[in-house]
Amino acid sequence: MAFPPTNRGLSRTEPLRPLPKLIFMSRWLQLPLYLGLIVAQAVYVYHFWVELVHLIEAAFGNKEAIGMLAETVIPAVPGATVVPPVKLTETTIMLVVLGLIDVVMISNLLIMVIVGGYETFVSRLHLEGHPDQPEWLSHVNASVLKVKLGTAIIGISSIHLLKTFINATHYDAKTIMAQAGIHLAFLLSAMAIAYCDRLMAPMLKHGEHGH
């Protein structure tokens, strides 16, 4: 008994109708958004090097650089008199370095959004076989991207919370508790997303085998 040929697994040859084509092409409206994130990445790179140069200058005793770093890491308290530091302390170095790490982690988050989002929602990058292809990009999808973004946000929140704990004398108890609560909310949200994806994975695999 002969079965009719199937088009499953073959490339589409017939052209799309005008309305589906317009809807499908609308995905390119996201391109300016990803280009804007690339510009934001460049701004973060500039900010990183400015802070690093100030740290190097302060290490060699530059009073102006020490004052600028102190203004960066010490929060302004209304009505309080701030005494400019005369030397670079270990706490200031630690806070500045944590700030640099924070910039790097945000940059990593931007890369995941730009590369993963473009690959998932706009167009293929065709990086298969490229020596610099990110390991996670080979199996990226919307669910994987959500989990990785949630993990990155937790890392960034952890850096901010650590900076607050190190500099706790300049914060009130309500601010510290609020930051800890926000960090816990991020953690629980990421765990919930990962758990939901784990529950849905067997269903998706069963659906693929069913087809």
Stockholm file with secondary structure:
# STOCKHOLM 1.0

chainA/1-211         MAFPPTNRGLSRTEPLRPLPKLIFMSRWLQLPLYLGLIVAQAVYVYHFWVELVHLIEAAFGNKEAIGMLAETVIPAVPGATVVPPVKLTETTIMLVVLGLIDVVMISNLLIMVIVGGYETFVSRLHLEGHPDQPEWLSHVNASVLKVKLGTAIIGISSIHLLKTFINATHYDAKTIMAQAGIHLAFLLSAMAIAYCDRLMAPMLKHGEHGH
#=GR chainA/1-211 SS CCCCCCCTTSCCCSCCCHHHHHHHHGGGGGHHHHHHHHHHHHHHHHHHHHHHHHHHHHHTTCHHHHHHHHHHHSCCCTTCCCCCCSSCCHHHHHHHHHHHHHHHHHHHHHHIIIIIHHHHHTCCCCCTTCTTCCGGGGGCCHHHHHHHHHHHHHHHHHHHHHHHHHTGGGSCHHHHHHHHHHHHHHHHHHHHHHHHHHHHHHHHHHHHHHC
#=GC SS_cons         CCCCCCCTTSCCCSCCCHHHHHHHHGGGGGHHHHHHHHHHHHHHHHHHHHHHHHHHHHHTTCHHHHHHHHHHHSCCCTTCCCCCCSSCCHHHHHHHHHHHHHHHHHHHHHHIIIIIHHHHHTCCCCCTTCTTCCGGGGGCCHHHHHHHHHHHHHHHHHHHHHHHHHTGGGSCHHHHHHHHHHHHHHHHHHHHHHHHHHHHHHHHHHHHHHC
//
